[in-house]
Amino acid sequence: MAHLDIVICTHNRSAALDRVLDRLAAQQAVTDMSWSVLVVDNASSDDTPAIVARYVGELELRYVLEPRLGLTHARQRGFSETSGEWIGFVDDDNLLDPGWVAAIGHAIHTFPEAGGFGGRVVLEWEVEPPAAVVSFGFCFAEQDLGDEPRELESLVGAGMVLSRKALHACGWAVGPLLADRIGKSLVSGGDAEMAVRVRGAGYALRYEPRAVMRHLMPASRSTSAYLLRINRSLGVTSAAVSLLIWAGDYQGWRQSARDDNKGRMRQAIAGLWWSLRAGQERVAAVAWLAYALGQREGIARVGRMTPARRDALLGAAVQSRR
């Protein structure tokens, strides 16, 4: 019987963690898989340890402290502290519906050779955001792709379940290549790196719609200003991720990335110009422009890397294929 380790990385959000653990304690019975929970306290200074202690009798639950701040450090610690065949990364703002673990267990039982699974991720807004923000749900890790299971090219990080074997095979277990968000920084890449490297190693990534998760969106993320910030950060990240999946040399990647960026810039500027002339809402157009500007910045960052650093990233997600 397969075992799923659910790793929750948290930093100074004990109230939110309390809700996450409460939902886990209410999961339906699972017959085709065993599972347990590990909370990785990423240098918190609040009452996180006390919150975890309250659930020890209700869940198969452990707690570890990771003093190095950063989501990637916390995930690495979670990986090294567990041993199950499958590892699920759940954030401290992810509320799992009662059937989530059972649905993941069924998916694993049906497709045991897959590299990873992701469920239906529904955004739950504390404050109703503007329509333009809602239309950019993918920026907030929304993953609602209908009612049928299917194979995907990538997965969002929220609730991503990956095969330990695949993480070893793709090289992530040895060492991640992209640092994920630290503190208030929105620039990341760790989620995308894990997914593209697992898929690049020849493992399928699958969508399981019955595994439903509510991704909590605080009021601070419902503004147009936050949308512009997150889109710029995603643009920066996209450059490094595209380097991971590039099968050619660096010069070829740079030309391709620049051409793609020029196209995105033209489309964003044209959209902004149209919205200004038509007197339409401009947030969406500005958000796409922010992404293109972030992508341009990301390409420049890659250009400033040392050759050794670029070589380590270049094609890393396609060199370990089975």
N, C-alpha and C positions, 0 to 999 in steps of 0.2 A: 504494500500500500504506500502510495506516495505521501510525502509530507510537505506542507507549505509553511514556511516561516514568514509571518507578516511583520515587516520592519517599519516602525513608525519613528521618523526622525523629527525631533521637536526642539524649539528654542524659545523659551520664555512665553509659552502660550498654554499655560496649564488649564485654563478654563476651556479652551477649545479641545485640548487633549482629553479632558474629562468626557466631553460629548462623543469623541471618537471611540474611546474605550467602552463607553456605555452602549454604543451601537454594536460593537464587537461582542459584548457580553450577551446581546440579544439575538445572535445569529442562530439560524435554523440548524438542526442536527445534520451532520454530514456523514455519509456512510462509505464513500469511496476514497476518502483522503483524511489524514490527520493534519492538525494545524496548531500552531502556537504563535505567540506574539512576543516581540522584542521591542521595547522602547529605548531608543538611543537619544539620550539627553545631550543635546549639542550645546554644552556650556551655558545652561540656563541658570538664572539667579533667582527664580521664583519658586513656587512650591510644587514643581513637577514631581520630585520624588514622592511626596506625600500623596499626590493624586494617583500615581502608579500603585502605591502600596494599598490603596483602597480596593483595587480590582484583582489583587493576587489570588484571592479565594474564588473569584468568579471566572477567571481565565487562566489558561496555561501561559503564564506571563513572566518575563524577566526584564530587568532594567540594567543598562550600562551607561556610564558617563563618557562622552567623547569630548575632551577639552579643546580640541582644535576646531575653531568655528568655521562652518561651511558645510553645505549640504553634501558635497562629494565626500568629505572626510567622514560625515555621519553615515553615509551609505556604505562606504568601505568598511567602517567599523561594524555595521550591521551584517554585512556579508561575512566578515571574518568571525563573527561571534555566533553564527548559525551554521547548520550543516544539512538542512533539508534539501531535497531534490529541486524544490521550487522556492523562490523568494519573491514576496510581494512588497512593493514599496508604497506605503500609504502615508500621506502627509497628515499633519495635525489639523487640517481643515477639511478632511475627507470623511464624510459620514456614509458608512456602508449600509445599504438596505439589508433587511434580515436575510435575504437569500443570496447575498453576494458570495460568501465563501462556498456555499453549496453549488452555485453556478460555475464558479472557477474550478471546483473539484470535478464537476461533470465535464467541463471543457478539457481539463488535463487528462481525464480518463479516456475521452474520445480521441484526443490528438496528443498522445504522450511524447511524440517526437518533435513537437513544435518547439520553437525557441521562446515564445512569450505570448501572453494574452493581455488584452485590455478590455474593460467593460464599458458600459454606457455611462458616461460622465455628464451629469446634468448640473448646470450652474444654478446655485441658489443665492439670489441677491438679497443682501440685507436692506438695501434701498434700491428701488426701481431705477435702472440707469437709462440714459437717453437711448433712443432707437439705434443710433449709429454705434454705440458701444455694444449693444446686444448683437448687432450684425457681425461683430468681430469676435464671436465666441471662441474661435480656435485660438485666439491670443491668450485666453484664460483657461486653456486645457479642456475645453468642451470636447466631448467625443460622443456624439449621438448620431449613429450611422444607420439607423433603421432597426428593424426587428429580426433580420436574418444574420446568423453568424457568417463571417467571411474572412478571407485573408487580407492583410493590410501591408503597406510598405513601411509604416512606422506606427508608433504608439505614443500617446501622451504620457507624461510621467506619473500623473495622479492615478494610483491604483495599478500601475504596471506590474505584471507578474512575469518573471523571467526564469528560465531554466538555469540552474547552477552549472550544468554541463556546458550550456551554450556560452555562459559568461566566461568560463575557463577557455573554451575553444576560440572565442573571438579575441581574447587577450585582455578584456576589461578587468578580469580578476587579478592579473599581474599589476595593472596600473591604468587608471583612467587617463585620458589624454587631454580632456577639456575640463577646466574647473567650473563647478556650478556656482550658483548664487551664494554670496556671503553677505550677511547682514542685510542692509537695505538696497544693495546692488541688484538690478534686474537682469544684468547680462549673465547668461548661463550657457547651457549647451550640454550639460551632463545627461539630461533625459534623452535628448536626441542621439547623443553619442552611443548610449547603451543600446537603444533600439536599432540604429543603423549598423552597428558593429555586429550585433547578434544576427540580424538579417543578412549582412554581408558575409557572415561565416557559413551561410547556407541554411539557416534555420527559418522556418515560417513564423510570422507574427499574425495572430488571429484576434478578431473582434468577437466578444461574447456579450450579446445585448442583454441577456438575463442577469448579468452581474452589474447591478445599478448602484451608482455612487452619487451622492450629492456633494458637490464642490462648493464650499461656502465662500461667498464673495462679500467682503466687508464694504462698508460705505466708501472707504478710501479708494477702492478699485472701480467704483462705478462712475467716475468722472471722465470727461473727455480728456483732461490733462493727463490722467493716468494712462489712458489708451495710447496717447502719443508717446509717452515714455516707454511703455511696454513694447510698442511696435518698433521703435528705434532700437531697443535692446534685442528684439528678435531679429532685426536686420543685421545687427553686428554678429550675432550668433550664427546666422545662416551662412556666412562666409566660411567660418571654420568648419562647420558641418559639411558643407559642399566639398571642402578639401579632403575630408575623410573618405568620401565616396568617389573621388576622382581617380580614374584608372590610368591617366596619362602622366606627363611630367608637369612640373610647376609652371613653366611658361605657358603650356596649353591651358592649365587651370586659370591662370591669371587673365588670359585673353577671353576665355569663356565667361569668367565671372564679371569682367568689365563689360562685355557685350550684354550680358543679362541685366546688369545694373543700369546701363544706358537705356535699355528698353523699359525697365521699371520706372526710371526717372521721367522718361517721355510720357508714359501713360499717366503717372501721378500728376505731372504738371498739366497735362491736357485735361484731366478730370477736375483739377482745381480751377483751371481757367473756365471750364464749362459751368461749374457750380457758381462761380462769381458772376458770370454773364447772365445765367438763368435765375440768379437770386435764390439758389437752393442752399440747403444746409451743407456746410463745407467740412464737417468733422471727418467724414470718411475719406475724402480726398486728401486732407492734410495727414491723416493716419497712414495712408499708403505712401505719401511723400516721406513721412518720418521713417518708414520701413526702408525705403530706397536710400535715404541718407545714412541710415544705420548700416545697411549693406555696404555702402561705399566706404564707411569708416572701418568696417570689418575687413574688407579687402586690403585697405591700407595697413591695418594691424598685422595681417598675415605677411605683407611685404616687409614689415619691420622686424619680423622674426629672424632669428639666426637660421642659417641653412640647416643646421642639425635639427632644430625644432620643427621647421617646415617638413623636413624629410620624415620625422616621426609621425606627423599627422597625415601626410600625403598618401592617400589610398589605404589607410589603415583599416577601413571597413570592407575592403575588397581583397585583401591579401591573405586572409585566413580562411577562405572558403573551403568547405569540406570537399 
